[in-house]
Amino acid sequence: MFQYILISLFLAQSVLCDTRKPNFVIFLTDDQDAVLDGMSPMKNVQRFIANEGTTFLNSYVTSPICCPSRASMLTGLHVHNHLTLNNSAAGGCYGRSWRKLEPRTFANSLKNVGYNTFYAGKYLNQYGVRAMGGPEQVPPGWSEWHGLVGNSVYYNYTISNNGVPTHSTDLYLTDIIRDLSISYIENQTESAPFLMMIAPPAPHQPFTPAPRHKGVFSNASVPKHPNFNVAATDKHWLMRMPPSPLPESFVPQLEDVYRSRWESVLAVDEMVADVIEALDTKALLDNTYVIYTSDNGYHIGQFAQVYDKRQPYETDIKVPLVIRGPTVPKNCSSQQPISNIDIAPTIMKLAGLLPPASLDGRPISFDVHDVPERSMLIEYYGEGRDGTVDARCPWEYDSRHLAQCYPEYECKCQDATNNTYGCLRHISDRINIKYCGFADDENFLEMYDLSSDPYEMRNIIHLALPSVRHWYKLTLAETLVCKGFRNCDNPLENPKIYG
C-alpha cells in the first residue's frame, strides 16, 4: 500500500510541476494565396505542420492588403477599430494612431507575463521610414527585433536590428531571416517561454526566388478556373474597366508571375524545416504551437484582372492557416470559419491569459467537428496612393483617382480611391454566402452563393429575397461600426436566400 501511495504522490507532483507555458512560432508570409494552389510548393509545411496538426480550410483576413491585415492579426481588432486603413502613411500604416495601439498587441501581452519575444522580417509597410520615426524605433512587445524597413524586397534592404539599421545588398532576405530565427532558438531553454514571429517577404512582388530555386517551376501554369480572364459584367465598376477580357498575348506574363511566386516560397519552405529541426534539437518542439499563415491572398488573371489583391473575391481574402501544437489534433482538417483577428485571442488563451473583451476576434477551437455559424467582416478602403496614372493611359486624369495602372497591360487598373467596400463572409454547415456593399458612385452590391458558385461567376443580389437583402445590409452596417467580440460576432439566423 505504501508503494502505491508513493507512486500516486509522484504522479500528482509531476502533473503539478508541468506548468510550463507553451512557446509560439508564427510564420507570416506575404500575399500567399489559398485558392490558386499557393501552398502546393510547401512540402515541408505539409510534412512538419499540417501532418502534425490541423489545416483550417475557411481562413480569411479582415482586409485583402498587407498593412491593415497585419495590424488586425497583431491586435485582434477589425480595420475600423485599429484605423490602419491601407498601406499608405495617410491611411494609418504605422501612423500615429497605430503607434498608440502597439502596446495592445498580443506580443506585448505575452512579454508582460514573462515571455521572451522575437520578430524577424516584414512588419507594417511604413515601419522604419524616416517620416514615421525611422528604424531606430523598436515596437513595444519585442525583446529581440529584426524588422524590415518598408515593404517586401529580397535584396538591397535595411533591417532594424534592435533599433540599429543595417543595410545589405546581396544577401537573400529569406535566408537571413532563417539564420536569425535559428540562432534565437539555439539560445532558448525550457526555463522561459518564448514567442517568435517570422515574416519573410515571399511571395510578394517582385517575386524574386533564391538563385538555387530559379526555374524549378518553369512548367507550372496558373490555374484556368472558370473565372480566369472572363469579362466581369455583373461586378463593380473597377472590375468592368477595359480591357476585359485581357488579350491572350498577356497570358504568358501572368504565367511567369505565377511561377516566380511559387519559386520564391521554396526558401520559406526550407526555413520551416530548419526551424522545426532547431526546435526539435533543443527539445522544445513538443511544447510549441507552430502557426503558418499569410496576410492576404492574391489574384492572377481572375475576372480579367492582372496580378494584385485589394478585391473581395476568394482569391484575395482567403489564406492558408495550419497549426500544430500540444492540444491540436494531428493530420486533420477543419471547416471552422476563422478570421485573422482570431490569432491574437487564441495565443493569449493558450498562454494562460484571458483575452480582453475589447478584442473583436475569438479563440480558435481545436475541435475539428466544430463549425459554428459566423459572419466575418472584410473591409477595404481604396488607397489611390499611386494615383499618378502613366501619361500613356487614356484615363490619366480620371476623377476617381485610379491607381495601380499598368501601361504594359493596356492600362488595366487594380485600385481606386472609391474601391472601398465592406463584405460579410457568412459561413455555417449549411450557409456559404458573401455579401458586399461598395462605397462607389453606384452604391454597388454583390452577393454570391459559394456552395453552388465557388468561382463567384454569378452575382445573385437581384435573386435574393428583398427581406434577405435588407437583413444583410443592416447586419453589414452594424458590423462596420462594431467593437468587441460580443457585438461583432453574434450568431446569425439562417436566412432563406432565394424567392
Secondary structure, DSSP 8 states (H G I E B T S, - for coil): -HHHHHHHHHHHHHHHH-----EEEEEEESS--SSSSTTTT-HHHIIIIITTSEEEEEEE-SSSSHHHHHHHHHH---HHHH---SSSTTTTTT-HHHHHHGGGSHHHHHHTTT-EEEEEE--STTTT-GGGT-TT---TT-SEEEEESSS--SSSEEEEETTEEEEESSS-HHHHHHHHHHHHHHT--TTS-EEEEEE--TTSTT----GGGTTTTTT------TTBT---TTS-HHHH-SSSS--GGGHHHHHHHHHHHHHHTHHHHHHHHHHHHHHHHTT-GGGEEEEEEES---EESBTT--EE--SSSHHHHB--EEEESTTS-SSEEEEEEEEGGGHHHHHHHHTT----TT-S-------TT----EEEEEEE----TT----TTSTTTT-TT-EEEEEGGGTTEEEEETT--EEEEEEE-SS-EEEEEEE-STT--EEEEETTT-TT-----TTTB-HHHHHHHHHHHHHHTT--SHHHH---------B-
